[in-house]
Amino acid sequence: MKSAPWVSVVMGVYNVAPYVEAAVHSALQQTLQEIEVIVVDDGSTDETTAIVGRIDDPRLRFIGRAHFGAAATLNAGVAQARAPFIAFLDGDDVWLPHRLAQHFEFMKANPGADLSFSLSRLIGEDSSDLGITSRPASGPVRFEDLLVDNRIGNGSAVMVRRASLAEVGAFDEGLTGAYDLDVWLRLALRRADCVYCIPEVLTCYRRRPGQITQNWRLMSDNWLKVLDRYRRQHPTRVVPLEARARCNLYRYLAAAAYEGGEFRAGLGLMGYSLRADPGLFLSTPRSYLISAGLLAGILLPIPLRAQLEAAFLSIWRRLT
């Protein structure tokens, strides 16, 4: 590339051979062409490396590494970035063609924004539309908002200023989950109104077996480590919000347990959610929907459960 890029796309990949070609092409085919795409492989043992190696584009750089984990992989990519803005893309997700242009123009027009994120649509293993989008948000999102309910949802929806990221520090390589939320919270602490949501669906977030976000035990352990860190560092801001944050966390984990077929564990997590903040739990329609799904998983045969899941999905669309 002769001139410096405007956006560096950092992709950490690990054993995503069925999806990585579509992910890389969704970055290279953006309407904003002044980019570099840095793919960092975290020691994949499948065909991921070979597939990326067959993609011929001068804006694409590939870095192969031993397996050190997702946070270390992202740090390696960020260290190679040259552009003033960095966008992250997981190796199994895809972007709509104007995703980078939308974020780039927004960040240029809003110099106080350190991070922008947009909404996401959920897709399946086969790229089918699951009919669910991330819950609506718009405008500035405070530290307190993110701590209580991570509306960003996934790293593939984020663009950050490289200088701001350097200021708050790297992804914590001691975390195996919630390492991205940890960085987003650090950025949100810099000052008020520096994290913004662009209220448009620009990312397709893939749901598939084996994702870290579906490992509810790992996500719970790491999220609680992050919560403990911020409680110690900023007790007056965090302690009043902790009950609400735990309520939302355990309900989210229960949904992940449902997806993994761990229905009894999911009901236990819903109990934790209820005890954390009964008022919030009982006033949130998702609580009843997830609980009903978990009970159906225990009590009903698979064919009938599949019919109910279709009905639940229709209701879920109206709640998001």
C-alpha positions in Angstrom: 0.0 0.0 0.0 1.6 3.3 -1.1 -0.3 5.7 1.2 -1.1 5.2 4.9 -4.6 3.7 5.5 -7.4 5.5 7.1 -8.6 2.4 9.0 -6.7 -0.6 10.2 -8.9 -3.7 10.4 -7.6 -6.2 13.1 -8.8 -9.7 12.8 -7.8 -12.3 15.4 -8.6 -15.8 14.0 -8.5 -19.3 15.4 -9.9 -22.4 13.7 -12.5 -20.6 11.7 -11.8 -22.2 8.3 -15.5 -22.5 7.3 -16.1 -18.7 7.8 -12.8 -16.8 7.5 -12.9 -16.3 3.7 -16.3 -14.5 4.0 -15.1 -12.5 6.9 -11.9 -11.3 5.2 -13.8 -10.5 1.9 -16.4 -8.5 3.8 -13.6 -6.3 5.0 -11.8 -6.0 1.7 -15.0 -5.2 -0.1 -15.9 -2.3 2.0 -17.0 0.9 0.2 -14.2 2.6 2.2 -11.1 1.3 0.3 -8.3 3.1 2.1 -7.8 0.3 4.7 -5.4 -2.4 5.8 -6.6 -5.8 7.0 -4.3 -7.4 9.5 -5.2 -11.1 10.1 -3.4 -12.6 13.1 -3.7 -16.4 13.4 -3.6 -17.7 16.9 -2.1 -21.1 16.1 -5.0 -22.6 14.1 -4.9 -26.3 13.5 -7.5 -26.4 10.7 -7.3 -24.8 7.2 -7.6 -21.2 8.4 -4.1 -20.3 7.5 -4.2 -21.8 4.0 -7.6 -20.2 3.2 -6.3 -16.7 4.2 -3.1 -17.3 2.2 -5.1 -17.8 -1.0 -6.6 -14.3 -0.8 -4.6 -11.9 -3.0 -4.9 -8.3 -2.0 -2.1 -5.8 -1.3 -4.0 -4.4 1.7 -4.0 -7.8 3.5 -1.3 -8.8 5.9 -1.1 -12.1 7.6 0.7 -12.8 10.9 1.0 -16.4 12.1 1.6 -17.0 15.8 1.7 -19.8 18.3 -1.5 -20.2 20.4 -1.5 -17.6 23.1 -5.3 -16.7 23.3 -7.6 -14.2 21.9 -6.5 -11.1 23.9 -2.8 -11.6 23.0 -3.8 -12.1 19.3 -5.6 -8.8 19.2 -2.7 -7.1 20.9 -0.4 -8.4 18.2 -2.7 -7.0 15.5 -3.1 -3.6 17.2 0.7 -3.4 17.5 0.9 -3.6 13.7 -1.8 -1.1 12.9 -0.8 2.1 11.1 -4.2 3.9 10.7 -5.6 6.5 13.1 -8.7 4.3 13.6 -8.9 0.5 14.3 -11.9 -1.7 13.6 -12.1 -5.2 14.9 -13.6 -8.1 13.1 -13.9 -11.7 14.4 -12.9 -14.4 11.9 -16.5 -15.8 11.8 -18.4 -12.5 11.5 -19.1 -10.4 8.4 -19.8 -6.7 7.8 -22.2 -4.9 5.6 -20.4 -3.1 2.8 -20.7 0.4 4.2 -19.9 -0.4 7.8 -16.4 1.1 7.8 -17.5 4.2 5.9 -20.3 4.9 8.3 -18.0 4.6 11.4 -15.1 6.5 9.7 -17.3 9.5 8.8 -18.9 9.5 12.3 -15.6 9.5 14.1 -14.2 12.3 11.9 -17.3 14.4 12.6 -17.2 13.7 16.3 -13.7 14.3 17.6 -14.8 13.6 21.2 -15.7 10.0 20.3 -13.0 7.5 21.3 -15.2 4.4 20.4 -18.2 4.0 18.2 -20.3 0.8 17.8 -23.2 -0.1 15.7 -26.0 -2.7 15.9 -25.7 -6.3 14.8 -27.9 -8.9 13.2 -27.5 -12.5 14.3 -26.8 -15.1 11.7 -26.4 -18.9 11.9 -23.6 -21.3 10.9 -24.9 -21.3 7.3 -25.2 -17.5 7.3 -29.0 -17.6 7.5 -30.7 -14.7 9.2 -31.8 -15.7 12.7 -34.3 -12.9 12.8 -32.7 -11.2 15.9 -30.8 -7.9 16.1 -29.0 -6.4 19.0 -31.2 -4.3 21.2 -31.7 -0.7 20.1 -29.3 2.0 21.4 -28.2 5.3 20.1 -26.0 8.3 21.0 -23.6 8.4 23.9 -23.3 5.4 26.2 -21.8 5.9 29.6 -19.5 3.7 31.7 -22.4 2.9 34.0 -24.5 1.9 31.0 -21.9 -0.5 29.7 -21.2 -2.0 33.2 -24.9 -2.7 33.8 -25.7 -4.0 30.3 -23.1 -4.4 27.6 -25.0 -3.0 24.6 -21.9 -3.2 22.4 -22.4 -7.0 22.4 -19.6 -8.0 20.2 -16.2 -6.7 19.1 -17.0 -6.9 15.4 -19.3 -3.9 15.9 -16.5 -1.5 17.2 -14.2 1.1 15.9 -11.7 2.9 18.2 -9.2 5.7 17.9 -5.8 4.1 17.9 -4.4 6.9 20.1 -7.1 6.5 22.7 -6.6 2.7 22.8 -2.9 3.2 23.4 -3.7 5.6 26.2 -5.9 3.1 28.1 -3.7 0.1 27.5 -3.8 -3.3 25.8 -6.3 -6.1 26.1 -5.7 -8.0 29.3 -4.0 -11.2 28.3 -4.9 -12.7 31.7 -8.6 -12.8 30.7 -9.9 -15.5 28.5 -13.3 -13.8 28.1 -14.7 -10.3 28.6 -11.3 -8.9 27.6 -12.9 -6.7 25.1 -15.6 -5.3 27.5 -12.7 -4.5 29.9 -11.1 -2.3 27.3 -14.5 -0.7 26.3 -15.0 0.2 30.0 -11.6 1.7 30.3 -12.3 3.9 27.3 -15.7 4.9 28.7 -14.0 6.0 31.9 -11.8 8.5 30.1 -14.5 11.2 30.1 -18.3 11.5 29.6 -19.8 11.0 26.1 -16.8 9.3 24.5 -18.5 6.1 23.6 -21.3 6.3 21.0 -23.7 4.0 19.3 -24.6 4.4 15.6 -28.2 3.1 15.5 -27.9 1.1 12.3 -27.3 -2.6 11.8 -23.9 -2.9 10.1 -22.5 -6.2 11.4 -23.6 -9.8 11.0 -22.7 -11.6 14.2 -22.5 -15.4 13.7 -23.8 -17.8 16.3 -22.2 -21.2 16.2 -21.1 -24.1 18.5 -17.8 -23.7 20.3 -17.9 -19.9 20.7 -16.3 -18.4 23.8 -19.5 -16.4 24.4 -21.5 -19.7 24.6 -19.2 -21.0 27.3 -21.2 -19.6 30.2 -18.9 -20.8 32.9 -15.8 -19.1 31.3 -17.8 -15.9 30.6 -19.0 -15.8 34.2 -15.6 -16.3 35.7 -14.0 -13.6 33.5 -16.9 -11.1 33.8 -16.8 -11.4 37.6 -13.0 -10.7 37.5 -13.7 -7.5 35.5 -16.5 -6.5 37.9 -14.2 -7.0 40.9 -11.5 -4.9 39.3 -13.7 -1.9 38.6 -15.4 -2.2 42.0 -12.0 -1.9 43.7 -10.8 0.9 41.4 -14.1 2.9 41.3 -16.2 1.8 44.3 -18.5 4.8 44.4 -19.5 4.3 40.7 -19.7 0.5 40.7 -21.2 -0.6 44.0 -24.6 1.1 43.4 -24.9 -0.7 40.0 -23.6 -4.1 41.0 -27.0 -5.7 41.7 -28.4 -4.6 38.3 -25.2 -5.7 36.5 -25.4 -9.2 38.1 -29.0 -9.6 37.3 -28.4 -8.9 33.6 -25.2 -11.0 33.6 -26.9 -14.1 35.0 -29.9 -13.8 32.7 -27.5 -13.6 29.7 -25.6 -16.6 31.0 -28.8 -18.5 31.3 -29.6 -17.8 27.7 -26.1 -19.2 26.8 -26.8 -22.3 28.9 -30.1 -22.7 27.0 -28.3 -22.6 23.7 -25.9 -25.3 25.0 -28.7 -27.5 26.1 -27.9 -27.1 29.8 -31.4 -26.4 30.8 -31.2 -27.1 34.6 -28.0 -25.0 34.9 -29.8 -22.3 33.0 -32.7 -22.3 35.5 -30.1 -22.1 38.3 -28.6 -19.0 36.7 -32.1 -17.4 36.3 -32.4 -17.9 40.1 -29.2 -16.0 40.6 -30.5 -13.3 38.3 -33.7 -13.0 40.3 -31.9 -12.8 43.6 -29.5 -10.2 42.4 -32.2 -7.7 41.6 -35.8 -8.9 41.9 -37.3 -5.7 40.7 -35.3 -5.5 37.5 -35.7 -9.3 36.8 -39.5 -9.2 37.2 -39.9 -6.0 35.1 -38.0 -7.4 32.2 -40.0 -9.5 29.6 -36.8 -11.4 28.6 -36.8 -13.0 32.1 -40.0 -14.8 31.4 -39.2 -15.8 27.9 -35.8 -17.3 28.9 -37.3 -19.1 31.9 -40.1 -20.5 29.7 -37.6 -21.8 27.2 -35.5 -23.5 29.9 -38.5 -25.2 31.5 -39.6 -26.4 28.0 -36.2 -27.8 27.5 -36.6 -29.9 30.6 -40.2 -30.9 30.3 -41.0 -31.2 26.6 -39.9 -33.7 23.9 -37.6 -32.3 21.2 -40.3 -31.9 18.4 -42.7 -29.9 20.6 -39.8 -27.9 21.9 -38.8 -26.9 18.4 -42.3 -25.6 17.7 -42.2 -23.5 20.9 -38.7 -22.2 20.0 -40.2 -20.8 16.8 -42.9 -19.1 18.8 -40.4 -17.8 21.3 -38.3 -16.4 18.5 -41.2 -14.5 17.2 -41.8 -12.9 20.6 -38.1 -12.2 21.0 -38.1 -10.2 17.8 -40.7 -7.9 19.2 -38.7 -7.5 22.5 -35.5 -6.4 20.8 
